[in-house]
């Protein structure tokens, strides 16, 4: 098939995504600061690094990036708002800029359904978001970056 990168590859969603991508025949490069646990689905290649340390060479030749690397610990985000903002928003901008330079075909950036939890169901992306805490606010702003950045 093609070549894809999954950031945050040691996380819960990535475990299931990698399994589905492998089934479809993709060559997967996983990126995470943390090692992948033994029970997780494994990418074909693993780069243990911070997403902000990725460069053109790492992204060159990728068809798609699934950007799942995001600090989601709400108490930590409240205790360390500057650091978690840097980890979430700056990392996303860095990745998008290098992806654009490397000619990556597209980036999938999941948000959180809880941004829409005050709205009636079914939720749609055109509903007004609710920023209940720092994670919601950072996720909302990172989502806005996605809409402003095209690869």
C-alpha positions as CSV (number, residue, x, y, z in Angstrom):
1,X,0.0,0.0,0.0
2,X,1.8,3.1,1.2
3,X,3.9,4.5,4.0
4,X,2.4,6.1,7.0
5,X,3.6,7.6,10.3
6,X,1.8,7.2,13.6
7,X,2.9,9.7,16.3
8,X,2.0,8.7,19.9
9,X,2.4,5.1,18.8
10,X,2.6,3.7,22.3
11,X,-0.9,5.0,23.2
12,X,-4.3,3.3,23.4
13,X,-5.7,4.6,20.1
14,X,-2.5,3.9,18.2
15,X,-2.4,0.3,19.3
16,X,-5.7,-0.3,17.4
17,X,-4.9,2.0,14.5
18,X,-1.5,0.2,13.9
19,X,-3.2,-3.1,13.9
20,X,-5.8,-1.9,11.3
21,X,-3.1,-0.3,9.1
22,X,-1.0,-3.4,9.2
23,X,-4.0,-5.5,8.1
24,X,-4.4,-3.1,5.2
25,X,-0.8,-3.6,4.2
26,X,0.7,-0.2,5.1
27,X,4.3,0.2,6.1
28,X,4.1,2.0,9.4
29,X,6.7,4.2,11.1
30,X,5.8,4.7,14.8
31,X,7.0,7.6,16.8
32,X,6.8,8.1,20.6
33,X,8.9,9.4,23.5
34,X,8.0,6.2,25.4
35,X,8.9,2.7,24.5
36,X,6.1,0.5,23.1
37,X,4.9,-2.1,25.6
38,X,5.2,-5.7,24.7
39,X,1.4,-6.2,24.3
40,X,1.0,-3.3,21.9
41,X,0.7,-3.6,18.1
42,X,4.1,-2.9,16.6
43,X,4.9,-0.6,13.7
44,X,7.4,-1.8,11.0
45,X,9.8,0.8,12.2
46,X,9.9,2.6,15.6
47,X,11.6,6.0,16.3
48,X,11.8,6.7,20.0
49,X,11.9,10.5,20.1
50,X,9.9,13.6,20.8
51,X,7.8,14.6,17.7
52,X,9.5,18.0,17.9
53,X,12.8,16.3,17.1
54,X,11.5,14.9,13.8
55,X,12.8,16.5,10.6
56,X,12.4,16.5,6.8
57,X,14.3,13.2,6.5
58,X,12.0,11.4,8.9
59,X,8.9,12.5,7.1
60,X,10.1,12.3,3.5
61,X,8.2,9.6,1.6
62,X,5.3,9.4,4.0
63,X,1.9,9.3,2.3
64,X,0.0,10.1,5.5
65,X,0.6,11.0,9.2
66,X,-1.7,10.0,12.0
67,X,-0.9,12.6,14.7
68,X,-1.9,11.0,18.0
69,X,0.9,12.4,20.2
70,X,-0.8,14.7,22.7
71,X,-0.5,15.3,26.4
72,X,-3.9,14.3,27.8
73,X,-3.3,14.2,31.5
74,X,-5.6,17.0,32.8
75,X,-4.1,17.3,36.4
76,X,-0.6,17.6,34.8
77,X,-1.9,20.1,32.3
78,X,-3.3,22.2,35.2
79,X,0.0,22.0,37.2
80,X,2.2,22.6,34.1
81,X,0.2,24.7,31.6
82,X,3.2,26.2,29.8
83,X,5.0,22.8,29.3
84,X,1.8,21.0,28.2
85,X,0.9,23.8,25.8
86,X,4.3,23.6,24.3
87,X,4.1,19.8,24.1
88,X,0.7,19.9,22.3
89,X,0.5,23.0,20.2
90,X,4.1,23.6,19.3
91,X,4.7,20.0,18.5
92,X,1.7,20.0,16.2
93,X,2.9,23.1,14.4
94,X,6.4,21.6,14.0
95,X,5.0,18.4,12.6
96,X,2.8,20.2,10.1
97,X,5.6,22.5,8.8
98,X,7.9,19.6,8.2
99,X,5.1,17.5,6.7
100,X,4.4,20.3,4.3
101,X,8.1,20.6,3.3
102,X,8.3,16.8,2.8
103,X,5.2,16.6,0.6
104,X,3.2,14.4,3.0
105,X,-0.1,13.6,1.3
106,X,-2.3,14.3,4.4
107,X,-2.4,14.4,8.2
108,X,-5.2,12.9,10.3
109,X,-5.5,14.7,13.6
110,X,-8.2,13.4,16.0
111,X,-9.8,15.8,18.4
112,X,-12.0,14.9,21.4
113,X,-15.7,14.4,21.3
114,X,-16.0,16.1,24.7
115,X,-15.5,19.4,23.0
116,X,-19.1,19.0,21.8
117,X,-20.6,17.4,24.9
118,X,-22.8,20.4,25.7
119,X,-24.5,20.1,22.3
120,X,-27.4,17.7,21.4
121,X,-26.4,14.5,19.7
122,X,-25.5,13.6,17.0
123,X,-22.5,15.8,17.2
124,X,-21.0,17.4,14.2
125,X,-17.8,19.5,13.7
126,X,-19.8,22.6,12.8
127,X,-21.2,22.8,16.4
128,X,-19.8,25.4,18.8
129,X,-17.1,23.8,21.0
130,X,-17.0,23.9,24.8
131,X,-13.6,24.4,26.4
132,X,-14.1,22.9,29.9
133,X,-10.4,22.6,30.8
134,X,-6.9,23.1,29.5
135,X,-6.9,19.9,27.5
136,X,-10.1,20.9,25.7
137,X,-8.7,24.3,25.0
138,X,-5.4,23.0,23.7
139,X,-7.1,20.4,21.6
140,X,-9.5,23.0,20.1
141,X,-6.6,25.3,19.2
142,X,-4.6,22.5,17.7
143,X,-7.6,21.6,15.7
144,X,-7.8,25.1,14.4
145,X,-4.1,24.8,13.3
146,X,-5.1,21.8,11.3
147,X,-7.8,23.8,9.5
148,X,-5.3,26.5,8.7
149,X,-2.4,24.3,7.6
150,X,-2.6,22.3,4.4
151,X,0.0,19.9,3.3
